[in-house]
């Protein structure tokens, strides 16, 4: 058995993600590349060792990187992201459509995020202040033609993350993706950087829905490459 056990309660997530990943491959790079990238995925079951699943994922992403260009590979991973509810974004889309003011939209998004921290997560004011001072969360901050977004630690572990002093443990509980959290518990496990464009795709989906235009996302920092946080740059489309 691997260091983090067998797939059990999180298997449904993995099956969901693998199905979505396969569909995105079909839509973006075609059936032939999809078959090659997904080679061996049918062997992944509820009884599969977790470490073996993570190794398969890393090899699959390596195949994807080798079989297509960087932009297409990033597009596949962005497409595979867990997306924010489009319904929940409509008030921000309509606000932008009415005012064409991105700064105002960011302000309203930040207000909603802070309400979530207070009313849903029940965090104390001092912790909310620290989160906002770190520019973490749903909205991000604008720097010229881009928005810098730093993910908040996974909701269930927010308090633990801020209290944790060991940097390795801190990274291991940060990510929203159970695959990455498990991978970070395995010494010397490698994770392909493409995986982080799945997280970036979450922000890509948010801003493309609000702006109704395509945006580019860049990975700036990730926990899998030693940072305590994951940070992304969302490049705004040029004004017409």
KOLDREN-590681 format. One line per 2 residues: number of its first residue (from 1); their letters; for each residue x, y, z of N, C-alpha, C, O. Coordinates in pm, whole numbers, padded with zeros to 5 digits. Layout:
% residues N
NUM> a> X/Y/Z/X/Y/Z/X/Y/Z/X/Y/Z | ...
***
This chain:
% residues 240
1> xx> 00084/-00121/00000/00000/00000/00000/00087/00125/00000/00192/00126/00064 | 00044/00230/-00071/00121/00353/-00079/00118/00431/00051/00050/00392/00146
3> xx> 00191/00540/00054/00207/00616/00177/00081/00686/00221/00066/00718/00339 | -00011/00711/00129/-00135/00779/00170/-00256/00690/00147/-00369/00738/00138
5> xx> -00233/00558/00138/-00346/00466/00137/-00413/00449/00003/-00362/00492/-00100 | -00529/00386/00007/-00604/00357/-00114/-00709/00464/-00138/-00746/00538/-00047
7> xx> -00757/00471/-00261/-00862/00566/-00296/-00992/00518/-00233/-01029/00401/-00249 | -01061/00605/-00164/-01187/00564/-00100/-01290/00672/-00115/-01359/00680/-00216
9> xx> -01301/00759/-00011/-01406/00859/-00014/-01382/00965/-00120/-01476/01035/-00158 | -01259/00979/-00169/-01230/01081/-00269/-01233/01026/-00411/-01208/01098/-00507
11> xx> -01265/00896/-00425/-01262/00836/-00559/-01363/00900/-00651/-01336/00917/-00769 | -01479/00936/-00599/-01579/00999/-00684/-01523/01125/-00748/-01550/01153/-00865
13> xx> -01447/01201/-00672/-01385/01321/-00729/-01290/01283/-00841/-01289/01347/-00946 | -01210/01181/-00819/-01114/01141/-00921/-01184/01093/-01048/-01141/01127/-01159
15> xx> -01290/01017/-01032/-01363/00970/-01150/-01423/01088/-01225/-01418/01094/-01348 | -01480/01181/-01149/-01536/01301/-01210/-01429/01378/-01286/-01452/01421/-01399
17> xx> -01311/01395/-01222/-01205/01472/-01287/-01151/01401/-01410/-01127/01464/-01513 | -01132/01271/-01401/-01080/01196/-01515/-01177/01200/-01633/-01135/01212/-01748
19> xx> -01306/01190/-01604/-01406/01200/-01711/-01402/01337/-01777/-01412/01348/-01899 | -01389/01441/-01695/-01385/01577/-01748/-01256/01601/-01827/-01257/01663/-01933
21> xx> -01146/01551/-01774/-01017/01562/-01841/-01022/01495/-01978/-00974/01550/-02077 | -01081/01376/-01984/-01094/01303/-02110/-01178/01381/-02211/-01144/01389/-02329
23> xx> -01288/01438/-02164/-01375/01516/-02252/-01303/01640/-02305/-01315/01675/-02422 | -01228/01706/-02217/-01154/01826/-02259/-01045/01792/-02360/-01018/01870/-02451
25> xx> -00983/01677/-02344/-00884/01631/-02442/-00950/01613/-02578/-00897/01657/-02680 | -01064/01548/-02579/-01137/01526/-02706/-01168/01658/-02774/-01147/01674/-02895
27> xx> -01218/01754/-02696/-01264/01880/-02752/-01148/01969/-02796/-01163/02049/-02889 | -01032/01956/-02731/-00922/02050/-02755/-00816/01995/-02849/-00768/02066/-02938
29> xx> -00778/01869/-02830/-00667/01815/-02909/-00706/01691/-02991/-00625/01640/-03068 | -00829/01643/-02973/-00877/01535/-03059/-00864/01396/-03000/-00794/01373/-02901
31> xx> -00934/01303/-03064/-00946/01167/-03013/-00812/01093/-03006/-00785/01023/-02909 | -00730/01108/-03109/-00605/01033/-03113/-00514/01067/-02997/-00460/00978/-02931
33> xx> -00496/01197/-02970/-00412/01238/-02857/-00480/01201/-02726/-00413/01162/-02630 | -00611/01215/-02721/-00683/01178/-02599/-00658/01032/-02562/-00634/01000/-02446
35> xx> -00663/00943/-02660/-00641/00801/-02633/-00500/00775/-02580/-00481/00694/-02489 | -00403/00846/-02636/-00266/00826/-02592/-00244/00882/-02451/-00180/00818/-02368
37> xx> -00297/01001/-02425/-00281/01062/-02292/-00352/00979/-02185/-00300/00962/-02075 | -00470/00928/-02216/-00551/00855/-02119/-00511/00708/-02107/-00575/00632/-02034
39> xx> -00409/00668/-02178/-00365/00528/-02174/-00341/00481/-02031/-00265/00542/-01956 | -00408/00372/-01995/-00394/00317/-01860/-00495/00367/-01761/-00501/00316/-01649
41> xx> -00577/00466/-01797/-00671/00524/-01701/-00781/00425/-01661/-00839/00437/-01553 | -00810/00329/-01749/-00915/00232/-01717/-00874/00140/-01604/-00958/00074/-01543
43> xx> -00745/00135/-01575/-00698/00052/-01464/-00719/00119/-01329/-00701/00055/-01225 | -00757/00246/-01329/-00779/00319/-01204/-00918/00283/-01150/-01019/00310/-01214
45> xx> -00920/00222/-01032/-01045/00182/-00968/-01044/00225/-00822/-00949/00286/-00774 | -01152/00193/-00753/-01162/00226/-00611/-01055/00154/-00530/-01022/00195/-00419
47> xx> -00999/00045/-00586/-00898/-00032/-00515/-00756/00010/-00551/-00659/-00044/-00497 | -00742/00106/-00641/-00609/00148/-00683/-00534/00218/-00570/-00592/00295/-00493
49> xx> -00405/00189/-00562/-00321/00257/-00465/-00310/00404/-00502/-00291/00438/-00619 | -00322/00490/-00403/-00326/00634/-00428/-00197/00684/-00494/-00199/00768/-00584
51> xx> -00086/00630/-00448/00042/00674/-00504/00051/00636/-00651/00106/00713/-00731 | -00001/00520/-00688/00002/00477/-00827/-00084/00568/-00915/-00048/00597/-01029
53> xx> -00197/00614/-00860/-00284/00705/-00934/-00212/00837/-00962/-00222/00892/-01071 | -00140/00886/-00861/-00068/01012/-00878/00046/00998/-00978/00073/01090/-01055
55> xx> 00112/00884/-00976/00218/00859/-01074/00159/00854/-01214/00216/00909/-01308 | 00043/00787/-01228/-00022/00782/-01359/-00055/00923/-01408/-00032/00956/-01525
57> xx> -00108/01007/-01319/-00145/01143/-01356/-00024/01221/-01406/-00031/01291/-01507 | 00087/01209/-01334/00207/01282/-01374/00255/01236/-01513/00295/01319/-01594
59> xx> 00249/01106/-01539/00291/01054/-01669/00194/01096/-01779/00235/01125/-01891 | 00064/01101/-01746/-00035/01143/-01844/-00013/01288/-01884/-00023/01323/-02002
61> xx> 00019/01374/-01788/00044/01514/-01818/00174/01531/-01896/00186/01621/-01980 | 00270/01446/-01869/00394/01449/-01947/00366/01411/-02092/00422/01471/-02184
63> xx> 00280/01310/-02112/00243/01272/-02249/00170/01387/-02318/00195/01416/-02435 | 00081/01453/-02245/00008/01567/-02302/00105/01677/-02344/00092/01733/-02453
65> xx> 00202/01707/-02259/00300/01812/-02291/00383/01775/-02413/00421/01863/-02491 | 00412/01647/-02431/00495/01604/-02543/00417/01592/-02674/00476/01602/-02782
67> xx> 00287/01571/-02665/00208/01544/-02785/00142/01667/-02846/00087/01661/-02957 | 00148/01779/-02775/00085/01900/-02828/00166/02021/-02782/00262/02008/-02706
69> xx> 00127/02139/-02829/00204/02258/-02789/00156/02307/-02652/00053/02265/-02600 | 00234/02398/-02596/00208/02446/-02460/00069/02508/-02446/00000/02482/-02348
71> xx> 00028/02590/-02543/-00101/02657/-02534/-00217/02559/-02532/-00312/02576/-02457 | -00207/02455/-02616/-00314/02355/-02621/-00318/02275/-02491/-00426/02244/-02439
73> xx> -00200/02241/-02438/-00195/02166/-02313/-00257/02247/-02199/-00332/02193/-02117 | -00225/02376/-02194/-00282/02463/-02091/-00433/02476/-02109/-00508/02479/-02011
75> xx> -00478/02482/-02235/-00622/02490/-02262/-00694/02366/-02211/-00804/02376/-02155 | -00633/02249/-02231/-00693/02125/-02181/-00707/02130/-02030/-00813/02098/-01976
77> xx> -00602/02170/-01961/-00606/02172/-01815/-00702/02278/-01762/-00771/02254/-01663 | -00707/02395/-01826/-00800/02499/-01784/-00944/02452/-01799/-01029/02480/-01715
79> xx> -00969/02380/-01908/-01102/02324/-01933/-01142/02222/-01827/-01260/02204/-01799 | -01040/02155/-01768/-01065/02047/-01671/-01090/02099/-01530/-01112/02020/-01438
81> xx> -01086/02229/-01511/-01098/02288/-01377/-01237/02271/-01319/-01336/02258/-01391 | -01243/02271/-01186/-01371/02283/-01116/-01413/02430/-01123/-01340/02518/-01078
83> xx> -01529/02455/-01180/-01568/02592/-01210/-01662/02652/-01106/-01743/02582/-01044 | -01649/02782/-01089/-01744/02857/-01005/-01879/02858/-01075/-01885/02861/-01198
85> xx> -01985/02854/-00998/-02120/02853/-01055/-02144/02976/-01142/-02128/03089/-01097 | -02183/02955/-01267/-02213/03068/-01356/-02329/03149/-01302/-02333/03271/-01315
87> xx> -02424/03081/-01240/-02538/03152/-01182/-02492/03251/-01076/-02544/03362/-01065 | -02393/03209/-00997/-02342/03296/-00892/-02261/03414/-00943/-02231/03506/-00867
89> xx> -02224/03412/-01070/-02144/03520/-01129/-02228/03622/-01205/-02176/03725/-01249 | -02357/03595/-01221/-02438/03680/-01308/-02448/03825/-01260/-02451/03917/-01341
91> xx> -02453/03845/-01128/-02463/03984/-01080/-02336/04062/-01113/-02341/04183/-01137 | -02222/03993/-01113/-02098/04061/-01148/-02088/04082/-01299/-02037/04185/-01343
93> xx> -02136/03988/-01377/-02138/04003/-01522/-02227/04120/-01562/-02190/04202/-01646 | -02344/04128/-01500/-02438/04236/-01532/-02384/04371/-01485/-02403/04472/-01552
95> xx> -02315/04372/-01369/-02256/04496/-01320/-02151/04546/-01417/-02145/04665/-01448 | -02067/04455/-01466/-01964/04495/-01562/-02028/04541/-01693/-01985/04639/-01753
97> xx> -02130/04470/-01738/-02199/04506/-01863/-02259/04645/-01853/-02263/04720/-01951 | -02307/04679/-01734/-02371/04809/-01713/-02270/04922/-01697/-02291/05032/-01748
99> xx> -02159/04896/-01625/-02067/05004/-01588/-01934/04999/-01663/-01865/05101/-01675 | -01897/04880/-01715/-01766/04859/-01779/-01652/04898/-01683/-01546/04943/-01726
101> xx> -01676/04880/-01553/-01581/04921/-01450/-01531/04796/-01376/-01597/04746/-01286 | -01414/04748/-01415/-01359/04627/-01353/-01328/04650/-01206/-01347/04560/-01124
103> xx> -01281/04770/-01170/-01248/04799/-01031/-01371/04790/-00942/-01363/04743/-00829 | -01485/04836/-00993/-01609/04828/-00918/-01650/04681/-00901/-01697/04641/-00794
105> xx> -01634/04603/-01005/-01666/04460/-00998/-01578/04392/-00893/-01627/04313/-00813 | -01450/04423/-00893/-01359/04366/-00794/-01400/04405/-00652/-01392/04323/-00560
107> xx> -01443/04528/-00634/-01487/04575/-00503/-01607/04495/-00455/-01611/04454/-00339 | -01705/04472/-00542/-01825/04396/-00506/-01791/04249/-00480/-01848/04186/-00390
109> xx> -01700/04194/-00558/-01657/04056/-00537/-01588/04041/-00402/-01610/03942/-00332 | -01505/04139/-00366/-01435/04134/-00238/-01534/04143/-00122/-01517/04074/-00021
111> xx> -01636/04226/-00136/-01739/04237/-00032/-01808/04103/-00011/-01832/04062/00103 | -01840/04035/-00120/-01905/03905/-00109/-01812/03803/-00044/-01855/03722/00038
113> xx> -01685/03808/-00081/-01588/03715/-00026/-01573/03734/00125/-01569/03637/00200 | -01565/03857/00170/-01550/03883/00313/-01674/03841/00390/-01664/03796/00504
115> xx> -01791/03856/00328/-01915/03808/00391/-01913/03656/00404/-01959/03601/00504 | -01859/03589/00302/-01846/03443/00306/-01756/03400/00421/-01788/03306/00494
117> xx> -01643/03469/00438/-01552/03436/00547/-01617/03453/00683/-01596/03373/00774 | -01697/03557/00696/-01761/03587/00825/-01884/03501/00849/-01899/03444/00957
119> xx> -01972/03492/00750/-02103/03429/00771/-02103/03279/00747/-02174/03205/00815 | -02024/03233/00651/-02022/03091/00618/-01910/03017/00693/-01935/02913/00754
121> xx> -01789/03070/00688/-01678/03002/00755/-01668/03039/00903/-01597/02972/00979 | -01739/03144/00944/-01741/03186/01085/-01600/03217/01137/-01565/03183/01250
123> xx> -01520/03283/01053/-01385/03315/01094/-01384/03441/01180/-01466/03531/01159 | -01292/03450/01276/-01282/03570/01359/-01229/03687/01277/-01165/03668/01173
125> xx> -01256/03807/01324/-01219/03928/01250/-01069/03938/01225/-01027/03982/01118 | -00987/03896/01323/-00842/03909/01304/-00792/03817/01191/-00698/03852/01119
127> xx> -00855/03700/01177/-00816/03610/01069/-00864/03662/00934/-00793/03650/00834 | -00985/03718/00932/-01036/03778/00808/-00945/03892/00764/-00915/03905/00645
129> xx> -00900/03973/00859/-00809/04083/00826/-00678/04031/00767/-00624/04088/00673 | -00627/03922/00824/-00502/03867/00773/-00519/03811/00632/-00432/03827/00547
131> xx> -00633/03747/00607/-00662/03693/00474/-00670/03806/00371/-00614/03794/00262 | -00739/03914/00406/-00753/04025/00312/-00620/04099/00293/-00591/04147/00184
133> xx> -00540/04108/00399/-00409/04173/00386/-00317/04095/00293/-00230/04153/00229 | -00337/03964/00285/-00258/03879/00195/-00318/03877/00053/-00266/03809/-00035
135> xx> -00427/03951/00034/-00496/03958/-00096/-00543/03820/-00144/-00544/03792/-00264 | -00580/03736/-00049/-00632/03604/-00084/-00779/03611/-00122/-00851/03701/-00079
137> xx> -00821/03513/-00204/-00964/03496/-00222/-01016/03504/-00362/-00944/03491/-00461 | -01146/03525/-00368/-01228/03518/-00487/-01194/03627/-00588/-01194/03603/-00708
139> xx> -01166/03747/-00538/-01157/03863/-00627/-01016/03882/-00683/-00997/03883/-00805 | -00919/03897/-00595/-00785/03934/-00640/-00771/04086/-00643/-00866/04159/-00614
141> xx> -00651/04132/-00680/-00626/04276/-00688/-00578/04310/-00829/-00512/04230/-00894 | -00611/04430/-00873/-00575/04470/-01008/-00439/04538/-01008/-00410/04624/-00925
143> xx> -00357/04497/-01104/-00228/04561/-01129/-00220/04591/-01278/-00178/04507/-01357 | -00260/04710/-01315/-00259/04747/-01456/-00355/04663/-01538/-00476/04664/-01513
145> xx> -00303/04590/-01636/-00389/04513/-01725/-00409/04369/-01677/-00456/04284/-01753 | -00374/04342/-01551/-00392/04207/-01500/-00447/04208/-01357/-00435/04307/-01285
147> xx> -00505/04097/-01321/-00556/04076/-01186/-00470/03967/-01123/-00452/03861/-01181 | -00419/03994/-01004/-00339/03896/-00932/-00429/03830/-00827/-00478/03895/-00735
149> xx> -00448/03699/-00842/-00538/03625/-00753/-00458/03522/-00674/-00387/03440/-00732 | -00470/03528/-00543/-00406/03430/-00454/-00515/03346/-00390/-00605/03400/-00325
151> xx> -00507/03216/-00409/-00611/03130/-00354/-00607/03130/-00202/-00501/03134/-00140 | -00727/03125/-00143/-00737/03101/00000/-00714/02953/00024/-00749/02872/-00062
153> xx> -00657/02913/00138/-00647/02769/00167/-00785/02704/00162/-00887/02771/00181 | -00787/02575/00136/-00915/02504/00133/-00994/02536/00259/-00938/02536/00369
155> xx> -01123/02562/00243/-01207/02612/00352/-01195/02529/00480/-01189/02585/00589 | -01192/02397/00467/-01189/02310/00584/-01060/02324/00664/-01054/02288/00781
157> xx> -00955/02378/00599/-00824/02384/00663/-00772/02527/00680/-00654/02546/00708 | -00859/02626/00664/-00812/02765/00672/-00744/02792/00806/-00632/02841/00809
159> xx> -00811/02760/00916/-00753/02787/01048/-00622/02709/01067/-00523/02763/01116 | -00624/02582/01027/-00504/02499/01041/-00387/02557/00962/-00274/02556/01009
161> xx> -00415/02607/00842/-00308/02660/00756/-00241/02781/00823/-00118/02791/00822 | -00320/02870/00879/-00263/02989/00941/-00189/02957/01070/-00099/03030/01111
163> xx> -00227/02846/01136/-00162/02808/01261/-00041/02718/01241/00044/02706/01330 | -00034/02654/01124/00074/02558/01098/00208/02629/01077/00218/02723/00999
165> xx> 00311/02584/01147/00443/02645/01136/00536/02566/01044/00630/02623/00989 | 00511/02437/01027/00594/02356/00940/00556/02382/00795/00440/02364/00757
167> xx> 00653/02424/00712/00622/02465/00575/00572/02349/00490/00486/02369/00405 | 00624/02229/00512/00578/02113/00435/00434/02079/00468/00354/02051/00378
169> xx> 00401/02080/00596/00263/02052/00637/00169/02162/00588/00055/02135/00550 | 00218/02283/00589/00139/02398/00545/00099/02381/00398/-00017/02402/00361
171> xx> 00195/02342/00314/00166/02322/00173/00071/02203/00152/-00013/02205/00062 | 00087/02100/00234/00011/01976/00216/-00138/01993/00245/-00219/01914/00197
173> xx> -00175/02096/00322/-00318/02115/00352/-00377/02234/00277/-00495/02266/00294 | -00296/02299/00194/-00342/02423/00130/-00434/02402/00012/-00539/02466/00003
175> xx> -00397/02312/-00079/-00463/02305/-00210/-00608/02258/-00199/-00641/02177/-00112 | -00693/02310/-00287/-00833/02269/-00292/-00850/02132/-00357/-00954/02068/-00341
177> xx> -00749/02087/-00430/-00758/01961/-00504/-00708/01846/-00417/-00594/01849/-00372 | -00792/01744/-00391/-00747/01631/-00308/-00630/01556/-00369/-00550/01497/-00296
179> xx> -00617/01557/-00503/-00504/01492/-00567/-00372/01559/-00526/-00275/01491/-00492 | -00371/01691/-00528/-00248/01763/-00494/-00218/01750/-00345/-00103/01733/-00307
181> xx> -00320/01758/-00262/-00298/01742/-00118/-00235/01606/-00088/-00144/01596/-00006 | -00285/01503/-00154/-00227/01370/-00134/-00084/01362/-00187/00004/01305/-00123
183> xx> -00062/01421/-00305/00071/01415/-00365/00175/01484/-00277/00289/01439/-00270 | 00136/01592/-00211/00229/01666/-00128/00265/01592/00002/00358/01631/00072
185> xx> 00190/01486/00032/00222/01404/00149/00324/01296/00117/00377/01230/00207 | 00352/01278/-00012/00443/01172/-00054/00582/01230/-00079/00598/01314/-00168
187> xx> 00682/01188/-00003/00818/01243/-00021/00868/01223/-00164/00854/01116/-00222 | 00926/01330/-00218/00989/01328/-00349/00893/01298/-00463/00936/01266/-00574
189> xx> 00763/01307/-00438/00668/01286/-00548/00673/01405/-00643/00677/01520/-00599 | 00672/01378/-00771/00674/01485/-00870/00534/01513/-00921/00453/01421/-00937
191> xx> 00506/01639/-00944/00377/01681/-00997/00404/01775/-01113/00475/01874/-01097 | 00350/01743/-01227/00374/01825/-01346/00309/01963/-01328/00196/01974/-01279
193> xx> 00382/02068/-01368/00331/02204/-01352/00198/02224/-01424/00118/02308/-01383 | 00173/02148/-01531/00046/02162/-01601/-00073/02145/-01508/-00179/02204/-01530
195> xx> -00056/02063/-01402/-00166/02040/-01310/-00218/02171/-01251/-00338/02184/-01224 | -00129/02268/-01232/-00170/02393/-01169/-00254/02481/-01261/-00320/02573/-01214
197> xx> -00252/02454/-01392/-00340/02528/-01481/-00484/02483/-01467/-00576/02548/-01518 | -00505/02371/-01399/-00641/02332/-01363/-00694/02431/-01260/-00808/02478/-01271
199> xx> -00611/02463/-01160/-00650/02566/-01062/-00663/02702/-01127/-00753/02778/-01094 | -00572/02732/-01220/-00581/02859/-01293/-00706/02867/-01377/-00762/02975/-01397
201> xx> -00751/02752/-01426/-00873/02749/-01507/-00996/02792/-01430/-01094/02837/-01489 | -00991/02777/-01297/-01102/02823/-01213/-01118/02974/-01226/-01229/03025/-01243
203> xx> -01006/03046/-01218/-01011/03193/-01233/-01040/03233/-01377/-01109/03332/-01402 | -00989/03156/-01470/-01017/03182/-01612/-01168/03177/-01636/-01224/03263/-01704
205> xx> -01232/03074/-01580/-01377/03061/-01597/-01455/03176/-01535/-01553/03223/-01592 | -01410/03221/-01419/-01476/03333/-01351/-01473/03458/-01438/-01576/03521/-01462
207> xx> -01354/03493/-01485/-01339/03620/-01556/-01391/03615/-01699/-01434/03718/-01752 | -01389/03500/-01761/-01447/03491/-01894/-01599/03501/-01888/-01662/03551/-01981
209> xx> -01658/03455/-01779/-01802/03469/-01763/-01839/03615/-01734/-01937/03666/-01788 | -01762/03680/-01650/-01792/03819/-01615/-01771/03912/-01734/-01855/03997/-01763
211> xx> -01659/03895/-01803/-01624/03985/-01913/-01683/03944/-02046/-01690/04024/-02140 | -01726/03816/-02056/-01776/03761/-02182/-01672/03772/-02293/-01704/03796/-02410
213> xx> -01546/03755/-02252/-01434/03757/-02345/-01329/03658/-02294/-01322/03632/-02174 | -01247/03603/-02384/-01141/03512/-02339/-01032/03587/-02263/-01001/03702/-02296
215> xx> -00975/03523/-02163/-00864/03580/-02088/-00752/03476/-02080/-00775/03356/-02094 | -00631/03524/-02059/-00516/03438/-02041/-00479/03435/-01893/-00484/03537/-01824
217> xx> -00442/03315/-01844/-00403/03299/-01704/-00260/03247/-01697/-00223/03155/-01770 | -00180/03306/-01609/-00042/03264/-01588/-00027/03215/-01445/-00078/03277/-01352
219> xx> 00044/03103/-01426/00075/03052/-01293/00198/03125/-01241/00304/03120/-01303 | 00185/03193/-01127/00296/03270/-01070/00366/03195/-00957/00489/03192/-00951
221> xx> 00288/03136/-00867/00343/03061/-00754/00254/02939/-00730/00134/02945/-00752 | 00315/02829/-00684/00234/02711/-00650/00296/02640/-00530/00416/02647/-00506
223> xx> 00211/02571/-00456/00259/02493/-00343/00342/02374/-00389/00428/02326/-00315 | 00319/02325/-00510/00396/02209/-00556/00539/02246/-00595/00622/02159/-00616
225> xx> 00566/02376/-00604/00702/02421/-00633/00760/02504/-00519/00844/02592/-00540 | 00711/02475/-00397/00776/02529/-00279/00714/02651/-00216/00755/02689/-00106
227> xx> 00617/02715/-00280/00553/02832/-00220/00449/02788/-00117/00400/02675/-00121 | 00416/02877/-00026/00310/02849/00071/00171/02871/00012/00072/02829/00071
229> xx> 00164/02937/-00106/00035/02970/-00166/00040/02942/-00317/00146/02918/-00374 | -00078/02946/-00377/-00088/02941/-00523/-00138/03078/-00570/-00239/03129/-00522
231> xx> -00066/03135/-00665/-00097/03270/-00712/-00102/03270/-00865/-00019/03208/-00932 | -00200/03342/-00918/-00222/03346/-01062/-00236/03490/-01110/-00282/03577/-01037
233> xx> -00195/03512/-01236/-00220/03641/-01302/-00325/03618/-01410/-00309/03531/-01495 | -00431/03696/-01405/-00535/03692/-01507/-00518/03816/-01593/-00535/03928/-01545
235> xx> -00484/03797/-01720/-00459/03910/-01810/-00590/03955/-01873/-00659/03878/-01940 | -00622/04081/-01851/-00748/04137/-01902/-00738/04163/-02053/-00632/04201/-02102
237> xx> -00848/04142/-02125/-00845/04172/-02269/-00827/04321/-02293/-00867/04404/-02211 | -00766/04353/-02406/-00745/04493/-02437/-00877/04562/-02460/-00968/04506/-02520
239> xx> -00887/04686/-02411/-01009/04763/-02431/-01023/04802/-02578/-00926/04842/-02643 | -01143/04790/-02626/-01168/04823/-02767/-01227/04964/-02777/-01255/05011/-02888
***
